[in-house]
Amino acid sequence: MKNKKTNIKTWVVIAICLSLSACNLPSGNSGESEITNQQTSVAQTVAVMQTQLAVNETPSMPQIATNTPGVDLPTATLTSTATLQPPTPTITNTPAPSFRISKVVDVNYPDDTVVKPNTEFTKTWRITNGGTGTWTPAFKLVFVSGDALGGPASVAIGQTVLPGNSIDISVKLKTPATTKTYQGKWMLQTDTGTTFGLGANADGSFWVRVKVDQNLAVTAASVTVVPPNHNGACPVNLAITSSVTTNTSGKISYYFITSLGNSGTFEMTFDAAGAKTTPVYTLPVLITGPVTVSFYNDYPNHQEFGAVTIPVTCTP
């Protein structure tokens, strides 16, 4: 391209020179006419060359990028990834112990019962066989820890107890001379020497806990029911009283526990140590069946006494 531009410029210069040289020719009409024609021709030639030069020198227009509509790219769709759940642990059922206690009830001397110093008493528990094995008469109640309260190291249960059945087991104890709270823990033992008790693993003990004190306490109570049995028309009213003994003066509260429902709570005041009889509590009975009645000292002992059973047969 550069060489081509140079050649065109050269020809323009030559044409101009020829035009100038023509101006030096002799004057005359014919000459003037010829000169005029030559000048015109040269001028035309120059004009053509200039035009060509202009065309050739016209810079190429740069290509302007056009906004070509772009291709729509697919939009990425976020898909939720499933959460991996941890594997479910395998649950292994551990077999229950063959020998186990499922329930223990304080038949008497519930926790914190007040007992005088140097006093003998018999503690009784109602114990349920919660295992799969049968308890034999050679099984024992054994002391395991705490305050022995003068009790033996062990006591044979003396009965066969099938799974699901219960037995009352008692032990003779004696309070010390010092006033404070005492607690002794006990369990059962098989005839082969294996100790067992409460709980899923049969390793829990049960206990007796008493408060040794000279403060007011009910030391004895018995229940009397009139009539002691009934065979006849119903309903029949049972008259219930209790003879209660305390160790000193003070006020006690109590109620009667019956198989037909408990009575309300009553109070009775003692002017000195000794025995008193409660007012009559009347219990109506409408149907045939045995009726059990006991005295419960709600204060200060929190203790049940003197359960009795009254046979009742209703006839037309």
Buried (B, 14 or more C-beta within 10 A) or exposed (E): EEEEEEEBEEBBEEBEEBBEEBEEEEEEEEEEEEBEEBBEEBEEBBEEBEEBBEEEEEEEEEEEEEEEEEEEEEEEEEEEEEEEEEEEEEEEEEEBBBBBBBEBEBBBBBEBBBBBBEBEBEBBBEBBBBBEBBBBEEBBBBBBEBBBBEBEEBBBBEEEBEBEEBBEBEBEBBBBEEBEEBBBBBBBBBEEEEBBBBBEEBEBBBBBBBBBBEEBBBBEBBBBBEEEEBEEEBEBEBEBBBBBBBBBEBEBEBBBBBBBEEBEEBEBEBEEBEEBEBEEBEBEBEEEEEBBBBBBBBBBBBBBBBBBBBEBBBEE
